[in-house]
Amino acid sequence: MKRILAVLVLLVSLNFCYAEIKLEKGADAPDFSLYEIKGKKMVLKSFRDSKIVLINVFSTSCEPCKKELPGFVKLYDIYKDKVLFLGIALDTDK
C-alpha cells in the first residue's frame, strides 16, 4: 500500500481548503481518512510509526500544481527511502 501511495504524487504543504486548523509546533498532524483510487480506505494515523509523510493536496486543473510536479518527482527520487509521498487530488471528475 505504501508503494501505491508513494507513487501517486507528493507534497509540500498540508492544505485543508475549507477548514482552519491550528497546530502547536511539533504536534502531530490531525488524523483523517480518504479512499484510494481503487477504493481502499487510507487512514493517516496508520503511517505514524513509519516514514515521514509528505502530503500534496492538488488539482489537475491547477496550473501551479502542474508546474510543481517535476520538483516532487525529483524529491521522490532522492528521498523515496526516507519519506512517504502522498498526493490527494481534489478533482471531482472521474
C-alpha positions, -999 to +999 in steps of 0.1 A: +000+000+000+028+024+008+043+020-027+009+028-043+006+059-022+042+069-027+039+066-065+008+088-066+022+122-062+039+142-034+036+171-010+049+204+002+021+216+024-009+201+041-038+222+028-073+218+042-094+240+019-124+248+040-112+242+075-090+262+098-066+240+117-043+254+143-013+232+154+013+236+181+049+234+170+059+198+170+023+185+172+011+155+151-010+163+121-047+158+126-059+124+116-081+119+086-091+092+062-097+091+025-103+064-001-076+054-026-083+053-063-090+015-060-115+021-031-094+011-002-096+033+029-064+050+039-060+065+074-032+089+081-025+077+117-016+043+102+016+058+090+027+075+123+052+048+131+067+047+097+085+072+075+079+109+074+047+116+054+046+144+029+012+153+016+004+173-015-032+185-020-036+194-057-060+196-086-051+185-121-067+217-134-044+239-113-016+254-133+008+260-103+001+224-092+012+211-126+043+232-125+054+218-091+051+182-101+086+179-117+101+191-084+081+165-065+094+138-088+130+149-081+123+149-044+108+114-046+139+101-065+162+115-037+141+107-006+119+077-015+136+055+011+130+081+039+098+098+030+063+086+021+049+109-006+011+111-006-009+130-032-045+140-027-064+151-058-093+175-052-107+169-087-143+159-088-143+144-123-140+106-125 
